[in-house]
């Protein structure tokens, strides 16, 4: 039998003792430097919490623009089936009531948009409806800013001018508790 040389007796292993340290350091590095994107959702100012029973205020039917979205994602506006594409224009007409119709809001400060959906409503449809209603207010604010201040209603507009516009056309969307799946 031939004798093995010292080179052949050395094993061909790689020292991996520090690999765990390197992996741990990389893990810490990525945890520290990674930012997690948070969904912001819809920013809505909620009323303050109160233990008291709310006042039951009788509203005139003409001042309420009721929007219902059912479990099949169909839209019912003031009792009539409506397409989402027509919602913004109908809301603008309701709020401003340019022809002084008896079935639309008395004035913009009394107009209330009531949004109610079903628990089975798709979130994308809910957002689309909400965005159309918000867009109606934004267009009205922009038109009023153009008439009154000859400028667009933007973030750069002075707060006093924004408050004056919002006092004349307040943003009022009342969201009711969703109904059970397929109830409405």
LUMMIBA-233767 format. One record per residue (C-alpha): residue in three letters; x, y, z. Coordinates in Angstrom, 2 decimals, padded with zeros to 5 digits. Layout:
# LUMMIBA-233767
<node><drense>ALA</drense><east>X</east><north>Y</north><up>Z</up></node>
...
//
This chain:
# LUMMIBA-233767
<node><drense>UNK</drense><east>000.00</east><north>000.00</north><up>000.00</up></node>
<node><drense>UNK</drense><east>001.24</east><north>003.37</north><up>-000.93</up></node>
<node><drense>UNK</drense><east>001.71</east><north>005.94</north><up>001.68</up></node>
<node><drense>UNK</drense><east>-000.53</east><north>009.08</north><up>001.38</up></node>
<node><drense>UNK</drense><east>001.17</east><north>012.38</north><up>001.32</up></node>
<node><drense>UNK</drense><east>000.28</east><north>015.16</north><up>003.71</up></node>
<node><drense>UNK</drense><east>-001.49</east><north>017.01</north><up>000.91</up></node>
<node><drense>UNK</drense><east>-003.83</east><north>014.12</north><up>000.27</up></node>
<node><drense>UNK</drense><east>-004.60</east><north>013.81</north><up>003.98</up></node>
<node><drense>UNK</drense><east>-005.88</east><north>017.41</north><up>004.15</up></node>
<node><drense>UNK</drense><east>-009.61</east><north>017.53</north><up>003.71</up></node>
<node><drense>UNK</drense><east>-011.23</east><north>019.74</north><up>001.12</up></node>
<node><drense>UNK</drense><east>-013.59</east><north>021.51</north><up>003.57</up></node>
<node><drense>UNK</drense><east>-014.45</east><north>025.17</north><up>003.69</up></node>
<node><drense>UNK</drense><east>-014.62</east><north>026.77</north><up>007.06</up></node>
<node><drense>UNK</drense><east>-018.23</east><north>027.96</north><up>007.29</up></node>
<node><drense>UNK</drense><east>-018.13</east><north>029.19</north><up>010.87</up></node>
<node><drense>UNK</drense><east>-018.35</east><north>032.83</north><up>009.90</up></node>
<node><drense>UNK</drense><east>-021.09</east><north>032.27</north><up>007.28</up></node>
<node><drense>UNK</drense><east>-023.77</east><north>032.28</north><up>009.96</up></node>
<node><drense>UNK</drense><east>-022.43</east><north>035.60</north><up>011.25</up></node>
<node><drense>UNK</drense><east>-022.52</east><north>037.11</north><up>007.77</up></node>
<node><drense>UNK</drense><east>-026.06</east><north>035.86</north><up>007.15</up></node>
<node><drense>UNK</drense><east>-027.18</east><north>037.29</north><up>010.48</up></node>
<node><drense>UNK</drense><east>-025.62</east><north>040.66</north><up>009.72</up></node>
<node><drense>UNK</drense><east>-027.25</east><north>040.75</north><up>006.28</up></node>
<node><drense>UNK</drense><east>-030.61</east><north>039.91</north><up>007.83</up></node>
<node><drense>UNK</drense><east>-030.28</east><north>042.75</north><up>010.34</up></node>
<node><drense>UNK</drense><east>-029.16</east><north>045.13</north><up>007.60</up></node>
<node><drense>UNK</drense><east>-032.21</east><north>044.40</north><up>005.44</up></node>
<node><drense>UNK</drense><east>-034.60</east><north>044.60</north><up>008.39</up></node>
<node><drense>UNK</drense><east>-033.25</east><north>048.00</north><up>009.38</up></node>
<node><drense>UNK</drense><east>-033.12</east><north>049.51</north><up>005.88</up></node>
<node><drense>UNK</drense><east>-036.38</east><north>048.14</north><up>004.46</up></node>
<node><drense>UNK</drense><east>-039.42</east><north>050.38</north><up>004.66</up></node>
<node><drense>UNK</drense><east>-042.83</east><north>048.79</north><up>004.84</up></node>
<node><drense>UNK</drense><east>-045.48</east><north>050.52</north><up>002.76</up></node>
<node><drense>UNK</drense><east>-048.66</east><north>051.10</north><up>004.70</up></node>
<node><drense>UNK</drense><east>-052.05</east><north>051.44</north><up>003.07</up></node>
<node><drense>UNK</drense><east>-053.40</east><north>054.83</north><up>004.01</up></node>
<node><drense>UNK</drense><east>-056.98</east><north>054.14</north><up>003.02</up></node>
<node><drense>UNK</drense><east>-059.54</east><north>056.92</north><up>002.85</up></node>
<node><drense>UNK</drense><east>-058.97</east><north>059.81</north><up>005.19</up></node>
<node><drense>UNK</drense><east>-062.27</east><north>060.63</north><up>006.80</up></node>
<node><drense>UNK</drense><east>-062.84</east><north>062.88</north><up>009.78</up></node>
<node><drense>UNK</drense><east>-064.97</east><north>060.98</north><up>012.24</up></node>
<node><drense>UNK</drense><east>-067.15</east><north>062.66</north><up>014.85</up></node>
<node><drense>UNK</drense><east>-065.87</east><north>062.56</north><up>018.44</up></node>
<node><drense>UNK</drense><east>-066.92</east><north>059.57</north><up>020.54</up></node>
<node><drense>UNK</drense><east>-069.84</east><north>060.22</north><up>022.84</up></node>
<node><drense>UNK</drense><east>-071.74</east><north>058.07</north><up>025.31</up></node>
<node><drense>UNK</drense><east>-074.88</east><north>060.15</north><up>024.75</up></node>
<node><drense>UNK</drense><east>-077.55</east><north>059.05</north><up>022.35</up></node>
<node><drense>UNK</drense><east>-077.38</east><north>061.03</north><up>019.12</up></node>
<node><drense>UNK</drense><east>-080.10</east><north>063.55</north><up>018.37</up></node>
<node><drense>UNK</drense><east>-082.57</east><north>062.20</north><up>015.89</up></node>
<node><drense>UNK</drense><east>-082.85</east><north>065.06</north><up>013.46</up></node>
<node><drense>UNK</drense><east>-085.60</east><north>064.98</north><up>010.91</up></node>
<node><drense>UNK</drense><east>-084.17</east><north>065.88</north><up>007.54</up></node>
<node><drense>UNK</drense><east>-086.16</east><north>067.01</north><up>004.58</up></node>
<node><drense>UNK</drense><east>-086.15</east><north>064.26</north><up>002.00</up></node>
<node><drense>UNK</drense><east>-085.22</east><north>066.75</north><up>-000.69</up></node>
<node><drense>UNK</drense><east>-081.90</east><north>067.51</north><up>001.09</up></node>
<node><drense>UNK</drense><east>-080.74</east><north>063.87</north><up>001.20</up></node>
<node><drense>UNK</drense><east>-079.03</east><north>062.31</north><up>-001.83</up></node>
<node><drense>UNK</drense><east>-079.16</east><north>058.61</north><up>-000.98</up></node>
<node><drense>UNK</drense><east>-076.71</east><north>056.30</north><up>-002.75</up></node>
<node><drense>UNK</drense><east>-077.07</east><north>052.55</north><up>-002.21</up></node>
<node><drense>UNK</drense><east>-074.66</east><north>049.93</north><up>-003.53</up></node>
<node><drense>UNK</drense><east>-075.96</east><north>046.36</north><up>-003.27</up></node>
<node><drense>UNK</drense><east>-074.13</east><north>043.01</north><up>-003.09</up></node>
<node><drense>UNK</drense><east>-074.23</east><north>042.74</north><up>-006.91</up></node>
<node><drense>UNK</drense><east>-072.39</east><north>046.10</north><up>-007.13</up></node>
<node><drense>UNK</drense><east>-075.42</east><north>047.81</north><up>-008.63</up></node>
<node><drense>UNK</drense><east>-076.07</east><north>051.44</north><up>-007.82</up></node>
<node><drense>UNK</drense><east>-079.38</east><north>052.89</north><up>-006.67</up></node>
<node><drense>UNK</drense><east>-079.47</east><north>056.70</north><up>-006.43</up></node>
<node><drense>UNK</drense><east>-082.58</east><north>058.22</north><up>-004.88</up></node>
<node><drense>UNK</drense><east>-084.54</east><north>055.10</north><up>-005.80</up></node>
<node><drense>UNK</drense><east>-083.37</east><north>054.95</north><up>-009.43</up></node>
<node><drense>UNK</drense><east>-080.81</east><north>052.53</north><up>-010.91</up></node>
<node><drense>UNK</drense><east>-077.82</east><north>054.60</north><up>-012.01</up></node>
<node><drense>UNK</drense><east>-074.47</east><north>054.06</north><up>-013.68</up></node>
<node><drense>UNK</drense><east>-071.34</east><north>055.08</north><up>-011.74</up></node>
<node><drense>UNK</drense><east>-070.34</east><north>057.33</north><up>-014.66</up></node>
<node><drense>UNK</drense><east>-073.44</east><north>059.50</north><up>-014.13</up></node>
<node><drense>UNK</drense><east>-073.03</east><north>059.76</north><up>-010.36</up></node>
<node><drense>UNK</drense><east>-070.72</east><north>062.79</north><up>-010.25</up></node>
<node><drense>UNK</drense><east>-072.94</east><north>064.95</north><up>-012.46</up></node>
<node><drense>UNK</drense><east>-076.09</east><north>063.94</north><up>-010.57</up></node>
<node><drense>UNK</drense><east>-074.42</east><north>064.76</north><up>-007.25</up></node>
<node><drense>UNK</drense><east>-073.28</east><north>068.17</north><up>-008.53</up></node>
<node><drense>UNK</drense><east>-076.79</east><north>068.97</north><up>-009.75</up></node>
<node><drense>UNK</drense><east>-078.24</east><north>067.84</north><up>-006.43</up></node>
<node><drense>UNK</drense><east>-075.86</east><north>069.95</north><up>-004.33</up></node>
<node><drense>UNK</drense><east>-076.10</east><north>073.18</north><up>-006.34</up></node>
<node><drense>UNK</drense><east>-079.68</east><north>072.83</north><up>-007.64</up></node>
<node><drense>UNK</drense><east>-079.12</east><north>075.39</north><up>-010.42</up></node>
<node><drense>UNK</drense><east>-082.74</east><north>075.27</north><up>-011.64</up></node>
<node><drense>UNK</drense><east>-084.29</east><north>075.53</north><up>-008.13</up></node>
<node><drense>UNK</drense><east>-086.10</east><north>072.22</north><up>-008.50</up></node>
<node><drense>UNK</drense><east>-088.28</east><north>071.07</north><up>-005.60</up></node>
<node><drense>UNK</drense><east>-086.76</east><north>067.56</north><up>-005.54</up></node>
<node><drense>UNK</drense><east>-083.13</east><north>068.71</north><up>-005.12</up></node>
<node><drense>UNK</drense><east>-081.32</east><north>070.30</north><up>-002.15</up></node>
<node><drense>UNK</drense><east>-082.51</east><north>073.67</north><up>-000.95</up></node>
<node><drense>UNK</drense><east>-078.95</east><north>075.01</north><up>-000.90</up></node>
<node><drense>UNK</drense><east>-075.43</east><north>073.52</north><up>-000.78</up></node>
<node><drense>UNK</drense><east>-075.12</east><north>073.98</north><up>002.99</up></node>
<node><drense>UNK</drense><east>-078.15</east><north>071.75</north><up>003.56</up></node>
<node><drense>UNK</drense><east>-077.21</east><north>069.04</north><up>001.06</up></node>
<node><drense>UNK</drense><east>-076.33</east><north>065.65</north><up>002.57</up></node>
<node><drense>UNK</drense><east>-075.06</east><north>062.70</north><up>000.58</up></node>
<node><drense>UNK</drense><east>-075.91</east><north>059.40</north><up>002.24</up></node>
<node><drense>UNK</drense><east>-073.76</east><north>056.46</north><up>001.13</up></node>
<node><drense>UNK</drense><east>-074.77</east><north>052.96</north><up>002.10</up></node>
<node><drense>UNK</drense><east>-073.32</east><north>049.73</north><up>000.85</up></node>
<node><drense>UNK</drense><east>-073.81</east><north>046.02</north><up>001.36</up></node>
<node><drense>UNK</drense><east>-071.21</east><north>043.81</north><up>003.04</up></node>
<node><drense>UNK</drense><east>-070.98</east><north>041.93</north><up>-000.25</up></node>
<node><drense>UNK</drense><east>-070.06</east><north>045.06</north><up>-002.22</up></node>
<node><drense>UNK</drense><east>-066.64</east><north>044.84</north><up>-003.82</up></node>
<node><drense>UNK</drense><east>-064.17</east><north>047.26</north><up>-002.29</up></node>
<node><drense>UNK</drense><east>-063.16</east><north>048.55</north><up>-005.73</up></node>
<node><drense>UNK</drense><east>-066.77</east><north>049.49</north><up>-006.51</up></node>
<node><drense>UNK</drense><east>-067.15</east><north>051.17</north><up>-003.13</up></node>
<node><drense>UNK</drense><east>-064.01</east><north>053.24</north><up>-003.77</up></node>
<node><drense>UNK</drense><east>-065.18</east><north>054.12</north><up>-007.28</up></node>
<node><drense>UNK</drense><east>-068.52</east><north>055.40</north><up>-005.92</up></node>
<node><drense>UNK</drense><east>-066.82</east><north>057.30</north><up>-003.08</up></node>
<node><drense>UNK</drense><east>-064.31</east><north>058.85</north><up>-005.50</up></node>
<node><drense>UNK</drense><east>-067.10</east><north>060.01</north><up>-007.82</up></node>
<node><drense>UNK</drense><east>-068.92</east><north>061.68</north><up>-004.93</up></node>
<node><drense>UNK</drense><east>-065.70</east><north>063.32</north><up>-003.71</up></node>
<node><drense>UNK</drense><east>-064.91</east><north>064.42</north><up>-007.28</up></node>
<node><drense>UNK</drense><east>-068.30</east><north>066.16</north><up>-007.45</up></node>
<node><drense>UNK</drense><east>-067.39</east><north>068.26</north><up>-004.41</up></node>
<node><drense>UNK</drense><east>-063.89</east><north>068.95</north><up>-005.72</up></node>
<node><drense>UNK</drense><east>-065.27</east><north>070.21</north><up>-009.04</up></node>
<node><drense>UNK</drense><east>-067.78</east><north>072.43</north><up>-007.25</up></node>
<node><drense>UNK</drense><east>-065.01</east><north>073.84</north><up>-005.03</up></node>
<node><drense>UNK</drense><east>-062.83</east><north>074.44</north><up>-008.07</up></node>
<node><drense>UNK</drense><east>-065.65</east><north>076.22</north><up>-009.94</up></node>
<node><drense>UNK</drense><east>-066.38</east><north>078.43</north><up>-006.93</up></node>
<node><drense>UNK</drense><east>-062.67</east><north>079.23</north><up>-006.49</up></node>
<node><drense>UNK</drense><east>-062.48</east><north>080.23</north><up>-010.16</up></node>
<node><drense>UNK</drense><east>-065.52</east><north>082.52</north><up>-009.84</up></node>
<node><drense>UNK</drense><east>-064.55</east><north>084.07</north><up>-006.54</up></node>
<node><drense>UNK</drense><east>-060.73</east><north>084.15</north><up>-006.53</up></node>
<node><drense>UNK</drense><east>-059.83</east><north>083.52</north><up>-010.21</up></node>
<node><drense>UNK</drense><east>-057.66</east><north>080.54</north><up>-009.19</up></node>
<node><drense>UNK</drense><east>-057.90</east><north>076.76</north><up>-008.87</up></node>
<node><drense>UNK</drense><east>-058.83</east><north>075.12</north><up>-005.59</up></node>
<node><drense>UNK</drense><east>-055.42</east><north>073.63</north><up>-004.72</up></node>
<node><drense>UNK</drense><east>-053.20</east><north>072.95</north><up>-001.74</up></node>
<node><drense>UNK</drense><east>-051.37</east><north>076.22</north><up>-002.48</up></node>
<node><drense>UNK</drense><east>-054.53</east><north>078.26</north><up>-001.97</up></node>
<node><drense>UNK</drense><east>-054.58</east><north>080.24</north><up>001.30</up></node>
<node><drense>UNK</drense><east>-056.43</east><north>078.52</north><up>004.13</up></node>
<node><drense>UNK</drense><east>-058.80</east><north>081.46</north><up>004.60</up></node>
<node><drense>UNK</drense><east>-059.97</east><north>081.16</north><up>000.99</up></node>
<node><drense>UNK</drense><east>-060.38</east><north>077.39</north><up>001.34</up></node>
<node><drense>UNK</drense><east>-062.46</east><north>077.84</north><up>004.48</up></node>
<node><drense>UNK</drense><east>-064.68</east><north>080.36</north><up>002.76</up></node>
<node><drense>UNK</drense><east>-065.30</east><north>077.95</north><up>-000.12</up></node>
<node><drense>UNK</drense><east>-065.91</east><north>075.00</north><up>002.19</up></node>
<node><drense>UNK</drense><east>-068.31</east><north>077.02</north><up>004.31</up></node>
<node><drense>UNK</drense><east>-070.40</east><north>077.72</north><up>001.22</up></node>
<node><drense>UNK</drense><east>-070.18</east><north>074.13</north><up>-000.08</up></node>
<node><drense>UNK</drense><east>-069.43</east><north>071.86</north><up>002.90</up></node>
<node><drense>UNK</drense><east>-068.27</east><north>068.29</north><up>002.28</up></node>
<node><drense>UNK</drense><east>-071.01</east><north>066.16</north><up>003.84</up></node>
<node><drense>UNK</drense><east>-071.02</east><north>062.44</north><up>003.09</up></node>
<node><drense>UNK</drense><east>-072.86</east><north>060.36</north><up>005.64</up></node>
<node><drense>UNK</drense><east>-071.88</east><north>056.70</north><up>005.59</up></node>
<node><drense>UNK</drense><east>-074.42</east><north>054.32</north><up>007.07</up></node>
<node><drense>UNK</drense><east>-073.58</east><north>050.95</north><up>008.60</up></node>
<node><drense>UNK</drense><east>-073.35</east><north>048.35</north><up>005.80</up></node>
<node><drense>UNK</drense><east>-076.23</east><north>045.93</north><up>005.53</up></node>
<node><drense>UNK</drense><east>-075.79</east><north>042.17</north><up>005.69</up></node>
<node><drense>UNK</drense><east>-074.92</east><north>040.33</north><up>002.50</up></node>
<node><drense>UNK</drense><east>-077.77</east><north>040.68</north><up>000.00</up></node>
<node><drense>UNK</drense><east>-080.15</east><north>042.34</north><up>002.48</up></node>
<node><drense>UNK</drense><east>-080.97</east><north>045.38</north><up>000.34</up></node>
//
